[in-house]
């Protein structure tokens, strides 16, 4: 296999394991280049029967057997100490070895992040990679980071998130010059704590050559006021979970209203195509790339079904075929920060 055309898969990760990951690959085949192949890590006895259901997928896949799996409740520190040889570890290791262009896993976020951080190392000098999520809005998608990886952030970290997010949005959505904003409690220049104020001053200075808009508030996220919103992981995770909870509330209330009477049910039947589009618009994307690593790793959410996992693999393939890594390196060079491990 040529590493540039291979996606490494943690076949055992997530709540559903091979019953979601392998069928997900089969679904992804419909939208992926014909020369793309897969390196599956996990239990041959479980993977084999699933692969046998799809001859095309079997012909484009190689299985690397391991019966070692990192459980969803494994502490990240334990995963790092005892996880070598597990399906998740091996999936990431294949990227480091040049056998694959990207790795995809539905396993524990904390364990995946810790293993990726150890195996691949950071390409930028930060403690751990930020989680990036697409925030749906009225006019498209906003790239939102950090969604929970870096709880405490200083000004330098927030600036790095802005730079990483700008590079990612440009590659993922084809926007030549994404607009960037910092999440804050108000849009006025004097609002916010010290770290936000200092990051604002750096981004506003213009020396990083970003299209910096300034501060944005929580209610601006779905208005697509900017293309990229950077914040610390604590605030970002609270905002993300609030958004997800609000989406579920609206969906359940709408379902209750449309099943409350016979006329309502008839109206719902007639409006089914529009309702499906509505649900797709507000349903969170299952994939979150870990930015800032010296290799591509995509986290799919733990409860992912086959469709979700297939979408995550599609994103990994798209990013692997792009120049995301060079875009990030080019953006980070504006700060004059050498990669981790580089000589001083």
N, C-alpha and C positions, 0 to 999 in steps of 0.2 A: 504493500500500500504506500502511496505517496502521501506524506504527512500533510501537505497543503490541501489535499482533497479528502481528508478523513476527519470525522467527528467522533470523539471518544465519549462513550456512554456508560454512566453508572447504571447498569440495568437493574440493580437491586434496590435502588433508592426510592424513597417516598412511601406513602401508606399502602400502595397497591403493587409495588415492585414490578416484576416482569409482565404482569397482566395489564399494566398501563404503558410501560416503557417500550416494549417490543411492538405492540399494536400501534403505539404512537409513531414509531419509526415508519411503519407501513403506511400510515396516513400521510406522513411528511413526504414520502417518496413522490407523491403526485405533484408536488410543487418544487422539488429540488432538482438540481442538475443531474444528468444521467451518469456522470463520472464520479459523483460523490459517494463515498463508502463509509462504513461504520465499524468501529472497534468496540465491541460490547464486553464489559467486565462484569462477571458474576458467575452464578452457579450454572454450569453447562446443562445439568439435568433439568433445570427449570426453563432456561432460555431456549434450548433445543426444540421442544415441542411447539413453543410459540413461533419460532422462526419457520418451522415446517409448514405453518399455515400460509406462508407467503413466499413463493419460490423466488420472486425478484429480490425481496429483501434478504433472503438467505444467501443469494448469489452476490450480494454487495456487502456482506457482513463477515466479520471474523470475531470469534468468541475467545476471550482470554479467561480461562476458568479460575475462579476463586470462590470458596464457600464462606469466606470471611466478609461480614457485613457490619457496617457501623449503624447502630440503631438510632431511631429518631430522638430518643431521650438520652443519648450518650453525651456526656459533658465534653465540650471542645478540647479541654486539656487532656482528657483521657483518650479522645480520638487521635490526638497528635502523638501521645505516648505509645498507644497500643494499636493504632489503626493501620500501620504499614502492611500492605498486602491485601487490604480490604478493597471492595469494588470501587468505592468512592476515591480512595487514595490512588489506586491503579489508573483510574480514569484521568485524574489530574497528572499523574506521573507520565502518562503517554504524551501529554502536551509538552512537558519539559524535555522529554526524550526526542521530540521532533517527529513522533509517529502520528500525531494528530494536530489539527489547527485549532481545535477548541474542545472543551469538555462540557458535558451537560449532566446535571444531577438534580434529583428531587429530594435528596437526603437532607439531613439537618443543616440549617443555614449556618449555625455557629461552627459545626464540625467542618463543613465544606470551606468556610472562610478561613478557619485555622489551618487546615491542611493545604489549601491553595497558597496561603501566605507563607507557609514553611517550604513547600515544594517548589513553587514558582518564584517566590520572593516578589517584593514590590519593585515596580519600575520607577516609582516616585517615593520620596521619603515620608511616608505616612504609616501610621500604626496598622491600619487594616483598610481594605478596599471599601469604598462606599457602595451601598446598594442603590441601584438606579431603577426607577419605575416610570412608566408612561402615565401621566395624569390626563384622563379624558376631559375635553373641554368643548365649548360651543363651536370653535373654529378649527379644531384639530387636537393635537396632543402636546402636552408640556412635559419635557424631561425633568423629573423631580429627583433630587438626591440631597442628602443621604436619607434613606428610608429606614435606618435603624442600626447601622453597623458601628458608627462612631458616636457614642453618646455625648462625650464632651469634646468640643472643638474650639480651637483658638482662631484668630483671624487668618493666619496662614493656611490653616486647613480649609476654612470656608472659601478662600481664594482658589485653592487647589480644586475644590469641588466644582467651582464655577468653570474653571479651565477644562476639567475632565468632562463635565456635562456639555460644554460648548462643542468639544470635539465629537462626543458621542452623537449629539443631536444632528450635527452636520452630516455625519456618515449615515446614521440610521434613517433620517427623514429627508435628506437631500437639500437642506436649507444652507445656502452659501454662507450666510452670516447671521447665525442665531442671536436673538436678543436674550440678554442674561439679566436676572434679577436675584436679589437676596430676600429671603422671607423674613419679615419683621412684624412688629406689633403696630406699625403705622408706616405711611409712605413718606413722612416728613424726615428731613435729614437729621434732625436732632433726636429721633426716636431710637430705641434699642439699647442693648447692653454694650459693654466695651468691645467685645470681640466682633460683634456685628458692625459697630461704628468703625473700627480699624479696618475691617475687610472692605467696607463701603468706601473708605478713603483710598485704599489701594486700587480697587477696581475703577473708581471714579477718576483716578489720576491719568488714565489713558495709556500708561506705559505698557500695558499688556495687550493692547490692540484688540479689545473685546467690545462688542456692541452692548455696553452696559447701560441698562435702563435705570437702575436704582433699586429702592426698596419696593417690595410687593407685599400685600397682605393676604391672609388666608382666603378671602372671598375673590381674590384675583386669579386663583389657581385654575378654575374652570372657565375663566373668561379669556384665557390665552393672551393675557396682556404681554407676556414674554414667552420665549421658547424654552428657556432653561431657568429653573428655580433651585438655588442652593440653600441648604440649611444644615444644622447639626442633626445627628441621628436621633436624638431624643425628641426634638420638635418634629422632625420629619416622620418618625414612626407614629407619634400621636396624631398628626395630621392625616397620615395614610389610613390608620385604623378608624378614625372618625369618618373619613370619606367612604371607606368600605361599609361601615355600619349604616351610614346615611343612605347609601345605594341599596342596601338590603331592606332597609325600612321602607323606602319609596316603592321598591319592587313588591314587597309583601302587601302594602296598603293598596297598591294598584290591583294586585291579584284579588284581594278581598273585595274591592269595589266592583270588579268585573265579574265576580261570581256570586254577587249578592242577590240577584234576581234573574228571572228568565230573560227579560229584555236586555239586561246587562250582559248575560252570557252570549246572547245572539250578537250584540255589538262587539264583544270580545272576539267571537269567531270571525266576524267580518274584518276586524282590525288585526288579526293574527300576524300577517306579514310585517305591519308597522310595529307591533309589539315586540316581535323578534329582533327587529333592527334596533329598537330602543334598548332591549336587554343587552344586545351585543355592544352597544355604545357605552353602557355604564358598568359592564362586567370587567373587573380588573384583568390586565394582561398577566398570564401566568409566569412569564419569564423576567428575571432580573439579572442582567450582567454585572459581574464584579469588576469595576474599573480600577485601573492603576497597577494591576499585576503585570508581570512579564510574560503573560500568556492569556488566552481567552478562556474564561470560565463563565457559564451561564447557570444560574440557579432557577430551577422550576419549583413551584410551590409544592409542599409535601402532599397535599390532597389531590394532586393533579390526576385527571383521567387521561385516556389515550389522546384525545383531541388536544388537551392542554400541553401534554408532553411533546406532541408533534409540532405545535406552534413554537415551543421553546427550542426544539432542534432546528426549526426553520430560521429562527433568529440567530442561533449560533452559526449556521451555515452562511447567512447573510453577512454577519460581522466578520467571519473568517475570510470571506471573499473581498472584503473592503480593505481600506488602508487605515483602519481605526487606530492600530498601534502606532503607526508613524504620525498620525494626526495628534495623538496624545503626547508623543515624544516631542513633536514640534511645538505644541502648546506649552508643555511644561518647561521647555528650554527658555521661554520668556521670563520665567522666574529665576533662571540661572541655577536651578537645583539639579545636581548630578544624580544619576540613578543610584539606588541603594547598592552598596558594595563597591562603588567606583572609588578609585584612589582620590584622596583629597588634593 
